[in-house]
Amino acid sequence: MLLKNIRKIIAVIFFFGLLLLFMNRFGISDYFQWMAEVQLVPALMSLNFIIIAVLFVLTLLFGRVYCSMICPLGIFQDLISRLIHKKGRKFHYSKGYPIVRYAFLIAFLAFFAFGLASLIALIDPYSIFGRWTAVGTKMGAMFNIVAAVTYIIICIFAIFFGRLYCNNICPVGTILGLISKYSLFRFNIDTDKCTNCRVCAVRCKGSCINAEEHKVDMERCVGCFNCVDNCKQGAISYSLRGMKRSATPDGSRRTFVGTIGLLASSYLFAKATNVAEAVEAASGKTTPKRHTPVKPAGAVSISNFNQHCTACQLCVNNCPQNVLKPSTELSTFMQVEMDYTNGYCDIDCNKCSQVCPTDAISPITLEEKNALQIGHAVVYPDYCINNATTGRCGKCETVCPAGAITLVEKDGKMIPSVEEEFCIGCGVCEFNCQASPVKAIIVEGHEVHKEV
């Protein structure tokens, strides 16, 4: 029996992931990019006070409905749990682990105060989802391992422990929980109707219903409505503070939440794998070692970008040229940087600046983008094909959109020369360089982006 259950769990997790990947092949996830704009951590990072205020007011009115209806990680956990436990998972009341959740909150606030966005990304729910979205060969082994491990951990939590992550690790859940304690609408237990059957506590995925004292811990309640749906006596109501009159939604709420959850979760695995990229990775191309990373136009500077990027991978998933990838450096782990191995930054594309939810990449027009120098090309003559043969390659000169590269004679060889003041750092030269396995021309980033 145990083996059968384990096989079922593994099969559901695996099948669920494959199903969402298949759905993304039809571009369904592209319609749900708006979700990034209504997530709390990206709103905090970008100082989007309107979204912050809306989420706080929403929580003050209705409790932590954000965790059940807005947060994609919360919706995903519900779907996984529902697929495994068709008749409902059995839980029991727990006082929770306040020391643990407040410790994570303090760490989160410290990371936020010191601009350590790469560490925030490790526990931010939307960033966790973003990593799942970006899983693929182009991300590198370490990134894929981190994404896979967190995927498995979150699934295990959801299957066996309900909302353990949401109520003990997630800083968003803790922040909203502190507000939810004073919410205007809340779950109330009518002691006159209650028969102490404890079904509400058994079905509470937040383990926050104390059936003995007839109390619901609104700080940990995620508004799943399991208690209301399973109370045969109608003793539990969702109503204004101090009122016993039921204000419970009907069954259509379940259908709505399930539909939104399925569609939102499809975004998680958007463009997660790409067969063409796998072939590209196996072709022997080697990512050049650059001294200064290159950040997208609109990032203003490397330091500004690193302080605001939450590694949600939304820009990576929307880059049509596959030029963006997560960093493997410890200090900026999983934050985004330019990699010209599989593509270059198209001068007619500003997609990353349009989808970034934290202003790590500020919105810019194409004209503004092409007037910015995010880096400059550096030539390594020893690796150039022209230096090793009597032929004339000239590929980098031909493809440069800024006309910054010309071939000049050196010791009888035609070697590329870069006019640094004209180069914009698009990387088209590096991408098209015929030298292998090490490129003869590499783009070095600028700490502060300059105007050309």
C-alpha positions as CSV (number, residue, x, y, z in Angstrom):
1,M,0.0,0.0,0.0
2,L,2.8,2.4,0.9
3,L,4.7,1.6,-2.3
4,K,1.5,2.2,-4.3
5,N,1.0,5.7,-2.7
6,I,4.6,6.6,-3.3
7,R,4.3,5.6,-7.0
8,K,1.1,7.6,-7.2
9,I,2.7,10.7,-5.7
10,I,5.7,10.5,-8.1
11,A,3.5,9.9,-11.1
12,V,1.2,12.9,-10.3
13,I,4.1,15.3,-9.7
14,F,5.8,14.2,-12.9
15,F,2.7,14.1,-15.0
16,F,1.6,17.5,-13.7
17,G,4.8,19.1,-14.8
18,L,4.7,17.5,-18.2
19,L,1.1,18.5,-18.7
20,L,1.9,22.2,-18.0
21,L,5.0,22.0,-20.2
22,F,2.8,20.7,-23.1
23,M,0.3,23.5,-22.5
24,N,3.0,26.1,-22.7
25,R,3.9,25.0,-26.2
26,F,0.7,26.6,-27.3
27,G,1.6,29.9,-25.7
28,I,-1.1,29.8,-23.0
29,S,1.3,31.1,-20.4
30,D,1.9,34.4,-22.3
31,Y,-1.5,35.6,-21.3
32,F,-0.7,35.5,-17.6
33,Q,2.3,37.8,-17.3
34,W,0.1,40.3,-15.5
35,M,0.4,38.0,-12.5
36,A,4.0,39.3,-11.9
37,E,2.6,42.8,-11.4
38,V,0.4,41.9,-8.5
39,Q,2.9,39.9,-6.5
40,L,3.9,41.5,-3.2
41,V,7.7,41.1,-3.3
42,P,8.1,42.5,-6.8
43,A,5.9,45.3,-5.7
44,L,8.1,46.0,-2.7
45,M,11.3,45.8,-4.8
46,S,9.9,48.3,-7.3
47,L,8.2,50.5,-4.7
48,N,4.9,50.1,-6.4
49,F,2.9,51.6,-3.6
50,I,-0.4,51.2,-5.5
51,I,-0.1,47.4,-5.6
52,I,1.3,47.3,-2.1
53,A,-1.7,49.3,-0.8
54,V,-4.2,47.2,-2.7
55,L,-2.8,43.9,-1.3
56,F,-2.7,45.3,2.2
57,V,-6.2,46.6,2.1
58,L,-7.5,43.4,0.5
59,T,-5.9,41.4,3.3
60,L,-7.2,43.8,6.0
61,L,-10.7,43.3,4.6
62,F,-10.8,39.6,3.7
63,G,-7.8,37.9,5.2
64,R,-5.1,36.1,3.4
65,V,-7.0,35.5,0.2
66,Y,-3.8,36.5,-1.6
67,C,-2.3,33.2,-0.7
68,S,-5.2,31.2,-2.2
69,M,-6.2,33.3,-5.2
70,I,-3.3,35.5,-6.3
71,C,0.0,33.8,-5.3
72,P,0.8,31.2,-8.0
73,L,2.8,29.1,-5.6
74,G,-0.2,28.8,-3.3
75,I,-2.5,27.9,-6.2
76,F,0.0,25.3,-7.3
77,Q,0.2,23.7,-3.9
78,D,-3.6,23.4,-3.8
79,L,-3.7,21.7,-7.2
80,I,-1.0,19.2,-6.3
81,S,-2.7,18.4,-3.0
82,R,-6.1,18.0,-4.7
83,L,-4.7,15.7,-7.4
84,I,-3.1,13.4,-4.8
85,H,-5.9,13.5,-2.2
86,K,-9.1,13.3,-4.1
87,K,-11.1,12.9,-0.9
88,G,-9.2,15.5,0.9
89,R,-6.0,15.4,3.0
90,K,-6.4,15.0,6.7
91,F,-4.7,17.5,9.0
92,H,-4.7,18.4,12.7
93,Y,-4.5,21.6,14.6
94,S,-1.1,22.9,15.4
95,K,0.1,26.0,17.1
96,G,2.6,26.4,14.3
97,Y,6.2,27.5,14.5
98,P,6.2,31.2,15.2
99,I,9.9,31.4,16.0
100,V,10.7,29.9,12.6
101,R,8.4,32.1,10.6
102,Y,9.5,35.3,12.3
103,A,13.1,34.3,11.9
104,F,12.6,34.0,8.1
105,L,10.7,37.3,8.1
106,I,13.6,39.0,9.9
107,A,16.1,37.5,7.5
108,F,13.9,38.7,4.6
109,L,13.7,42.3,6.0
110,A,17.5,42.3,6.5
111,F,18.1,41.1,2.9
112,F,15.7,43.8,1.7
113,A,17.3,46.5,3.7
114,F,20.8,45.7,2.5
115,G,19.7,45.2,-1.1
116,L,20.5,41.5,-1.2
117,A,17.9,40.6,-3.8
118,S,19.6,37.3,-4.8
119,L,19.0,36.0,-1.2
120,I,15.4,37.3,-1.2
121,A,14.9,35.2,-4.4
122,L,15.6,32.0,-2.4
123,I,12.5,32.3,-0.3
124,D,10.2,34.6,-2.3
125,P,7.3,32.6,-3.6
126,Y,7.1,34.2,-7.0
127,S,10.8,33.9,-7.6
128,I,10.6,30.2,-6.7
129,F,7.9,29.9,-9.4
130,G,10.0,31.8,-11.8
131,R,12.8,29.4,-11.5
132,W,10.5,26.6,-12.4
133,T,9.4,28.6,-15.4
134,A,13.0,28.9,-16.6
135,V,14.1,25.3,-16.2
136,G,16.1,24.2,-19.3
137,T,19.4,23.3,-20.6
138,K,20.5,26.9,-21.2
139,M,20.3,27.6,-17.5
140,G,23.1,25.5,-16.4
141,A,23.2,22.5,-14.1
142,M,23.3,24.4,-10.8
143,F,20.2,26.4,-11.6
144,N,18.3,23.4,-12.8
145,I,19.2,21.5,-9.6
146,V,18.0,24.3,-7.4
147,A,14.8,24.6,-9.3
148,A,14.2,20.9,-9.3
149,V,15.0,20.6,-5.5
150,T,12.6,23.4,-4.6
151,Y,9.9,21.9,-6.9
152,I,10.2,18.6,-5.1
153,I,10.3,20.1,-1.6
154,I,7.2,22.3,-2.3
155,C,5.3,19.3,-3.7
156,I,6.2,17.2,-0.6
157,F,5.1,20.0,1.7
158,A,1.8,20.4,-0.2
159,I,1.1,16.7,-0.2
160,F,2.0,15.8,3.4
161,F,1.9,19.1,5.4
162,G,-0.5,21.4,3.6
163,R,0.6,25.0,3.7
164,L,3.7,24.4,5.8
165,Y,5.8,26.5,3.5
166,C,3.2,29.3,3.4
167,N,2.9,29.6,7.2
168,N,6.5,29.0,8.3
169,I,8.9,30.0,5.5
170,C,7.2,32.4,3.1
171,P,7.9,36.0,4.2
172,V,4.8,37.2,2.2
173,G,2.6,34.8,4.2
174,T,4.0,36.1,7.5
175,I,3.6,39.7,6.5
176,L,0.0,39.3,5.3
177,G,-0.7,37.1,8.3
178,L,0.1,39.9,10.7
179,I,-2.4,42.0,8.8
180,S,-5.0,39.2,8.5
181,K,-5.2,39.0,12.4
182,Y,-7.3,42.2,12.2
183,S,-9.2,41.4,9.0
184,L,-12.8,42.7,8.8
185,F,-14.1,39.4,7.3
186,R,-13.1,36.2,9.1
187,F,-14.2,32.6,9.7
188,N,-16.4,32.2,12.8
189,I,-17.6,29.0,14.5
190,D,-21.1,29.1,15.9
191,T,-20.9,27.1,19.2
192,D,-24.7,26.6,19.2
193,K,-24.5,24.6,15.9
194,C,-21.1,23.0,16.4
195,T,-21.2,19.3,17.4
196,N,-17.5,19.1,18.0
197,C,-17.0,16.6,15.1
198,R,-13.7,18.2,14.4
199,V,-14.1,17.8,10.6
200,C,-13.1,21.4,10.1
201,A,-9.8,20.9,11.8
202,V,-9.1,17.7,9.8
203,R,-9.7,19.5,6.5
204,C,-7.9,22.8,7.4
205,K,-4.7,22.8,5.2
206,G,-3.3,25.6,7.4
207,S,-3.7,23.5,10.5
208,C,-5.1,26.7,12.2
209,I,-8.5,25.6,13.5
210,N,-8.6,24.9,17.2
211,A,-11.8,22.8,17.4
212,E,-11.7,22.5,21.2
213,E,-11.8,26.3,21.7
214,H,-13.8,27.0,18.6
215,K,-11.3,29.4,17.2
216,V,-9.6,30.1,13.9
217,D,-6.1,31.5,13.8
218,M,-6.6,34.1,11.1
219,E,-2.8,34.8,11.0
220,R,-2.3,31.4,9.5
221,C,-5.6,30.9,7.7
222,V,-5.2,31.1,3.9
223,G,-8.9,31.4,3.1
224,C,-9.2,28.0,1.4
225,F,-12.9,27.5,2.7
226,N,-12.3,23.8,3.3
227,C,-13.8,24.2,6.8
228,V,-17.0,25.8,5.4
229,D,-17.4,23.2,2.6
230,N,-17.0,20.3,5.0
231,C,-19.1,21.4,7.9
232,K,-22.4,19.5,7.6
233,Q,-24.0,21.5,10.5
234,G,-23.4,24.9,8.9
235,A,-21.6,26.0,12.0
236,I,-18.8,27.9,10.3
237,S,-19.4,31.1,8.4
238,Y,-17.3,33.6,6.6
239,S,-18.7,36.9,7.9
240,L,-18.0,40.3,9.3
241,R,-16.2,40.4,12.6
242,G,-18.6,39.7,15.5
243,M,-21.4,38.5,13.2
244,K,-22.8,35.0,13.1
245,R,-24.8,35.4,9.9
246,S,-23.3,33.4,7.2
247,A,-21.8,35.1,4.2
248,T,-20.3,32.1,2.6
249,P,-19.8,31.9,-1.1
250,D,-21.5,29.1,-3.0
251,G,-19.8,26.3,-4.9
252,S,-19.0,28.5,-7.8
253,R,-16.1,29.9,-5.9
254,R,-14.5,26.5,-6.0
255,T,-14.8,26.3,-9.7
256,F,-13.5,29.8,-10.1
257,V,-10.4,29.2,-7.9
258,G,-9.7,25.9,-9.6
259,T,-9.9,27.4,-13.1
260,I,-7.7,30.4,-12.2
261,G,-5.3,28.1,-10.4
262,L,-4.8,25.8,-13.4
263,L,-4.3,28.7,-15.8
264,A,-2.0,30.6,-13.5
265,S,0.1,27.5,-12.8
266,S,0.6,27.0,-16.5
267,Y,2.7,30.1,-16.4
268,L,5.2,28.4,-14.0
269,F,6.6,26.1,-16.6
270,A,6.5,28.6,-19.5
271,K,9.1,27.8,-22.1
272,A,10.8,25.5,-19.6
273,T,12.6,23.4,-22.2
274,N,13.6,23.9,-25.8
275,V,14.8,21.1,-28.0
276,A,16.7,23.5,-30.2
277,E,18.6,24.8,-27.2
278,A,19.5,21.3,-26.2
279,V,21.0,20.7,-29.6
280,E,22.8,24.1,-29.4
281,A,24.3,23.2,-26.0
282,A,25.6,19.9,-27.4
283,S,27.3,21.5,-30.3
284,G,30.4,22.4,-28.3
285,K,29.9,26.1,-27.9
286,T,31.7,27.5,-24.9
287,T,30.5,30.5,-22.9
288,P,33.3,33.0,-22.8
289,K,34.7,34.2,-19.5
290,R,34.0,37.9,-19.2
291,H,35.4,40.0,-16.4
292,T,32.4,42.3,-16.0
293,P,28.8,40.9,-16.5
294,V,26.5,42.5,-19.0
295,K,23.1,43.6,-17.8
296,P,20.1,44.5,-20.1
297,A,19.5,48.0,-21.3
298,G,17.2,49.7,-18.8
299,A,19.1,48.2,-15.8
300,V,20.9,51.6,-15.3
301,S,23.8,49.9,-13.6
302,I,25.0,46.6,-12.4
303,S,24.6,47.5,-8.7
304,N,21.1,48.9,-9.2
305,F,20.1,45.8,-11.1
306,N,21.5,43.4,-8.5
307,Q,19.6,45.3,-5.7
308,H,16.3,45.0,-7.4
309,C,16.3,41.7,-9.4
310,T,14.4,39.0,-7.5
311,A,15.4,36.3,-10.0
312,C,11.8,35.7,-11.1
313,Q,13.1,34.8,-14.6
314,L,10.3,36.6,-16.3
315,C,12.7,38.4,-18.6
316,V,14.5,35.1,-19.4
317,N,11.2,33.5,-20.4
318,N,10.2,36.4,-22.6
319,C,13.6,37.0,-24.3
320,P,13.0,35.9,-28.0
321,Q,16.8,35.7,-28.6
322,N,17.6,33.6,-25.6
323,V,20.3,36.0,-24.6
324,L,19.4,36.2,-20.9
325,K,20.4,33.5,-18.4
326,P,20.7,33.3,-14.6
327,S,24.0,34.0,-13.0
328,T,26.0,31.2,-11.3
329,E,28.0,33.6,-9.2
330,L,27.4,33.2,-5.5
331,S,26.8,36.9,-4.8
332,T,24.2,37.2,-7.7
333,F,23.1,33.6,-7.9
334,M,20.1,33.2,-10.2
335,Q,19.9,36.9,-11.0
336,V,19.9,37.6,-14.7
337,E,22.8,38.5,-17.0
338,M,23.5,38.5,-20.7
339,D,25.0,35.4,-22.4
340,Y,25.7,35.5,-26.1
341,T,26.3,31.8,-26.5
342,N,22.8,31.1,-27.9
343,G,21.7,34.5,-29.1
344,Y,22.3,38.2,-29.1
345,C,20.4,41.3,-28.0
346,D,18.2,42.4,-30.9
347,I,18.2,46.1,-31.4
348,D,14.5,45.9,-32.3
349,C,13.5,44.2,-29.0
350,N,12.9,45.7,-25.6
351,K,10.7,42.9,-24.2
352,C,12.7,42.4,-21.0
353,S,12.1,46.0,-20.0
354,Q,8.4,45.6,-20.6
355,V,7.9,42.6,-18.4
356,C,10.2,43.2,-15.4
357,P,8.0,43.6,-12.3
358,T,10.6,45.2,-10.0
359,D,12.1,47.9,-12.2
360,A,15.4,46.1,-12.1
361,I,15.0,46.7,-15.8
362,S,13.2,49.9,-16.3
363,P,10.8,50.3,-19.2
364,I,12.5,51.9,-22.1
365,T,11.7,52.6,-25.8
366,L,13.7,51.1,-28.6
367,E,15.2,54.5,-29.3
368,E,16.3,54.8,-25.7
369,K,17.7,51.3,-25.7
370,N,19.8,51.8,-28.9
371,A,21.3,55.0,-27.5
372,L,22.6,53.1,-24.5
373,Q,26.0,51.3,-24.2
374,I,25.6,48.3,-21.9
375,G,29.1,47.1,-22.8
376,H,31.7,47.0,-25.5
377,A,33.3,44.3,-27.6
378,V,36.9,43.3,-26.9
379,V,39.0,41.4,-29.5
380,Y,41.4,38.6,-28.7
381,P,43.5,38.4,-31.9
382,D,45.2,35.1,-30.9
383,Y,41.9,33.3,-31.3
384,C,40.7,35.0,-34.5
385,I,40.4,32.8,-37.5
386,N,42.1,35.4,-39.7
387,N,45.1,35.1,-37.5
388,A,45.4,31.4,-38.1
389,T,44.6,31.2,-41.8
390,T,45.2,33.2,-44.9
391,G,41.5,33.7,-45.4
392,R,39.3,36.6,-44.5
393,C,36.4,35.9,-42.2
394,G,35.0,39.3,-41.5
395,K,31.8,38.0,-40.0
396,C,31.8,40.3,-37.0
397,E,32.3,43.4,-39.2
398,T,29.4,42.3,-41.4
399,V,26.9,41.8,-38.7
400,C,27.6,44.7,-36.4
401,P,24.5,46.9,-36.4
402,A,26.4,50.0,-35.0
403,G,29.2,49.8,-37.5
404,A,31.7,49.7,-34.7
405,I,33.9,46.9,-36.1
406,T,36.3,47.2,-39.0
407,L,39.1,44.8,-40.1
408,V,42.6,46.3,-40.0
409,E,45.9,44.9,-41.2
410,K,48.2,43.6,-38.5
411,D,51.3,41.6,-39.3
412,G,49.8,40.8,-42.7
413,K,46.5,39.6,-41.1
414,M,43.1,41.3,-41.2
415,I,42.2,41.5,-37.5
416,P,38.9,43.0,-36.2
417,S,39.2,46.4,-34.5
418,V,36.4,47.9,-32.3
419,E,35.6,51.6,-32.0
420,E,34.5,51.4,-28.4
421,E,32.6,54.7,-28.4
422,F,30.2,53.3,-31.1
423,C,29.7,49.8,-29.7
424,I,26.5,49.3,-27.8
425,G,27.3,45.8,-26.4
426,C,24.5,43.9,-28.3
427,G,26.7,40.8,-28.6
428,V,25.8,40.1,-32.2
429,C,29.5,39.9,-33.0
430,E,30.3,37.5,-30.2
431,F,27.4,35.3,-31.1
432,N,28.4,35.1,-34.8
433,C,32.1,34.8,-34.2
434,Q,33.3,31.7,-36.1
435,A,36.2,31.0,-33.7
436,S,35.7,27.8,-31.6
437,P,35.6,26.7,-28.9
438,V,36.8,30.1,-27.5
439,K,35.4,33.2,-29.1
440,A,37.8,35.8,-30.5
441,I,35.6,38.7,-29.7
442,I,33.8,39.0,-26.3
443,V,31.5,41.7,-24.9
444,E,32.6,43.2,-21.5
445,G,29.9,44.9,-19.4
446,H,29.8,48.4,-18.0
447,E,29.1,49.1,-14.3
448,V,27.1,52.1,-15.4
449,H,25.3,52.2,-18.7
450,K,26.5,55.0,-20.9
451,E,24.8,57.0,-23.7
452,V,26.4,56.4,-27.1
